Amino acid sequence: MENKYVEWRDQGFWIAGTRVALEAVLLPFQDGYAPETIVAECFPTLTLEQVYGAIAYYLGNRREVDAYLQQADVEFAAFQRATHDASFARKLAKARRERQLASI
């Protein structure tokens, strides 16, 4: 019986049957985390089989997944630029400084 570990839904890759995005497992894996560590420290709701299956899916479909991840990064950067409000950022930084000074 073949298990499906990754599915495409809502315009993204997801660990099948979960609300965990594939990139949420891939990022720690690419940072050197072992699958056992990813389960224990990052996603205890996933099974070790699901994490290994997701990694195997990525390794077997690397070009497609990497292209998706690169496009997601581009879209996120565009979103950040479009929603960045410099005056709000300055107000927030000022409020943080004032709060820090008040606690001294």
Buried (B, 14 or more C-beta within 10 A) or exposed (E): EEEEBBBEEEEEBBBBEBEBBBBBBBBBBEEEBEBEEBBEEBBEEBEEEBBBBBBEBBEEBEEEBEEBBEEBEEEEEEEEEEEEEEEEEEEEEEEEEEEEEEEE
